């Protein structure tokens, strides 16, 4: 430990880092970095690390091993990349030794792993929706799951919807970029569009609004579609909802030989670690793949989901080459 280092708690360091990055990161990236560094703070609490200047290479190795037990290598790589930038900042304010970031070893990820093949499969999505239809009809959970699966939209897009964006007569939802009232779209005005919703799920949305939606407004006086008692439901709360709904012990049976009563992955902050739970982005990937598998033209999918053809091919299309061939054959033979 250098005598030149200033005593700084991990919580202080994270707070200062996030404040420093707020101006040069998008709101979404800033939130993601905060989420990633929360895991580091949990680690520091568990291992009683009270000062950043006490960090050693052995601590960094222990942290890497600790996180690798709960997440996939590609996710670990992203977390550790953020952690390395954080350590560089800490060195700049004399909270840790210069060069400490170089001791954080990143996992080896080949190009095939970078384009993740984790997605919610159609049969599992329908199993979850059937359960919600039967036992939680028109609940907030039901609407969240149904809209993410049937439209393939991003989590942030779901959160932007107001009650007024739902048009039951035209059977659609209107997406609008409104950064001035804290509901931006990832691709800004270019992502604005109207999204068709089938008759059944229009009924589900209307019944939710009429009977189950918590009546509340956000800080800007708007009436969010997806609400809590405090207003517009936050991204982390929606994400937590999806982790919970996709856990097999929530709807189905556990394939990991664990008892739900004692499983750590059933805890609120640990659900993402369950090997069988899925993120909202996994649902988007599965939804897009299912549309393609059932013969929806690629240009329709790119417009509906607001994704370029290049990104769709690299990150979302989980069809095999044989599946693509069969769809082309069906199209040609049907002409």
N, C-alpha and C positions, 0 to 999 in steps of 0.2 A: 504494500500500500504506500503510495507516494505521499510525502508530507504536503505537497502542493494541492492535493485534492480537497475540495470543499465537502463537508458532510451534507448529504442530500438523501432524503428518504425516497424509496421507489415511487411512492404516490406523488411526491413533489415533482420528480423527474418526468413522470408520464404527463402530469398536468401541464408542465412547462413546454414539453415537446409538442403536445397537441395544440397548445395555444400558438406556438411558433409555426406550425404547419397549416393552421386554419385558413390563412390567406392564399396558399398556393395549392390546396387540394379541393376537389369538389366535395360537396356536403356528404355524398355517399362514401367517397374514399376516406374522408375524415372519420366518419362513423365506423367504417371497417377497421381502420387503424386503431381507433379507441377500443373496439371489441377485442382485437388481437392482443393489445397490451394489457387488457384486463386479465388475460390468462397469466401473463408474467407477474402481475400483482398477486394473483392467487398463489402462484408458486412461491413468491417471496414470503407470503404469510405462512404457508405450510412449512417452509424450511427456515423460518425465523431470520430472514435477511432484512435488516433494518436500515442499512446504509448502502447506497450504490457503490461507494468506494471500497466496500468489502467484497465485491464480486471478483471471483477468480475464474480461470479457465475451467476449473473443475465444476464450478457452479453452472457455467454455461453448458457444459456437457450434460450435467444433471438435468438442466431445464429442457434441453433438446430431447433427452430420453423420456422425461416426464410427459411432454406433449405428444411424442410419437406414439404413445400407448392408446391415444384416444382419436387420432385423426389420420387420414390418408397421407402418403408422402407428398403428393402435390399440394395439399392444403398446408402441410408442415412447412414446405418450401416457402410458400407465401408468407406465413407467419414469421419465419426466421428472417426473411428478407426485410420485413418491417422492423423486426427486432434489431437487425444490424444497423439500419438507418437511425433508429432510436439511440443505440449505443454511440454512434458517431456524434449525434447531437450532445449526448451526455459528456463525451470527451471534450467537446467545444466549450462547455460551461464548467469544465474541470470537476466533474462529478465522478468520472471513471478514468482509468489510465488510457492514454491515446493508443490506438491500435487494438483495443479490446474487441472491436467488431470482427476483426480478422480471425478471431478464435472461435467464432460461431460457424460451424461446419454445416453447409447446406446439403440436403439429401440429393442423391443422384437421381434425376428424372429424365427419362428418354423422351423423345418428341412425341411418341405415341401416348405417353401418360399425361403430357401437358394438355392435350385435348381429351378431357376426362370422358370416360364411357359410363359414368354413373348417372342413371336416369330412372325415374319412376316408370315402371312398366304398366301397360294399359290394363292388364287384368287386376293388378294391385290397386290402381287408381279407381277402377270400377267397384272393387270390393269395398274400399273406404267410402265411396259415394253411396253405395247401396246401404251400408250400415247407417250413414248419416241420414239418408232418406227415410229409413225405417225408425230410427231412434232419436234423431235430432233434426227433424225436418224444419227447413227455413230458419235454422239457428245461424248465429254468426259463423260458427265453424263450417256449417254446410255451405254458406255463401262463399266464404274464403276458398275452400277447397274446390268448389264447383267452378268458380270463375278462373282460378289459376289453371285448372286442368283443361277446361273447355275453350279457353281463349288463348292460352300460352303466353299471357302477358307477364311482365316483370313484377316483382314484389312492389317496387316503387310506383308502378303504374296503378296497381290495385289500390294502393293507399290514397291516390289522388282523387278517386271518384267521390263526388257529392251525390246526394239524393237526386238533385236536379239533372245530373248527367245520365240518369236512367230514363229511357223513353220506351214505355211498355207498348205503345201503339206501333212504333216502328221496330220494336224488338231489338234495341241496341243500347250500347253505352258509349258516351262520348268522352274521349281522353283529351285533356287540355293541359298545356304547360303553364303553370302559374307559380313561378319562383318567388314572386313578391308576397305570396301567402303560404310559403313553405311546402309547396307541392310541385317541385320541378319534375320534368320528365328527363330521362337520361339523354336522349337525343334532341331535347328542346322542342322548338316548334315543328321540326321535321317528324317528331313522333306523334303529333296530334292526329287523331283519326277517330272514326266511329267503328265500333266493333259489334258485329251481329251476335245476338244471343238467341238460342233456340227457344221455342215456345214454352217448353217445360221449365227451363231455368229462368225465364222471365217470370213465370208464376212463383218460383221459389224466391226470387228477389223481391217481388211485390209482397208476398206473404211475410217475408222477413221485415220489410219496411213497415208493414201494417201491424205486425204483432210482436216482433222480437227485437227490433232495432232499439238500442238505448237512445232516447231522444237527447241529443246534446249538440252543441256547436263548438267549433274550434276557436282558437284565439283571434281569428279574423272574421268571425261571424258567419262562417260557412257551415252548411249541414253535411258532414261527412257521411258517406254510405256505410263504411265500416267503422264502428264507434266502440268506445268504452264509456264509462261514466265520466271520464275526464275529457272526452272529445275524440278527435281523430286517433285511431289506433296507430301506434308507432311501428316502425319497421321491426325492431326486436320482438315486439309482441306478436306480430304476424308470423315472423320466423319461428318463434317458439311454438305457436299454434301448429304449424306444419310439422315441426320435429315431433310433436306429441301425436298428431293424427297418423303419421306414417310409422310410428313405432309399432311393431307387430303385437306387442302385449297390450296395446291400447285397442286395436281392432285386429283380432287374430290371436295367434299363439307365438310365444317366444321361441326362436330357433337356436338360441344361444345357451340353453340349459341354465337359465337364471330365474330366480324367483322375483316377480315384480315388486314384492314387499321389501326386499333387501337389495335390489339391483341399484347401483349408483347411477345408472343411466336414466332412471325414473325421476331423479332429482331435477328440479327446475333448470339449473344451470348446466346440467350434464347431458341433457337429451341428445345434443348434437353428436356426442361420442358414441351413441348406439350404432353398431355396424349396419343395422337395418333401417335406421331412420333416414329421412331425406330432407334436403333443403328446398326452399321455394324454387331455386334455380334448377334443381333436379326435376321438379314438376314441369317447368317450362321446357326443359330438354325433352322430357318424355312426351309432352303434349305435341311439340313440333314434330317429333319422330312419328307419332301415331297419325298425325295428319298426312305426312308424306307416305306412310305405309298404306293408307287407305286411298291413295291416288289423288290427293289434293295437289293441284299444280304448284310447283315450287314458287312461282311468282306470287301466287295467292298467299302462300304461307309467309313469304318474306314481308309482304305488305301488312298482313294481319298481325304478325308478331313483331314488326319493326326491327328486322334484322337483315343485313346484307347477304347476298348469295354466298360471298366468300366466307363470312363468319358462320353462316348456316352450315356450309359444307364441312368446315373445320371443327366446329364445336357442338353442333346440335343434331346433325343427321346421323342417327345411330343404326340406319338400315345396313344390312349386309349387301354385298355386290349382287348376290342372287336375288334378293328382294327388289333391288332397283331394276334388275333385268326383267323380272316378272311384271313389274308395273309398266315398263316400256312395252313389253309384249302385249299386255292387256289393252294398252292405249292404241297400239298399231292395229291389232286385230279388231278393235271396236270401231275403227274408222270406215 
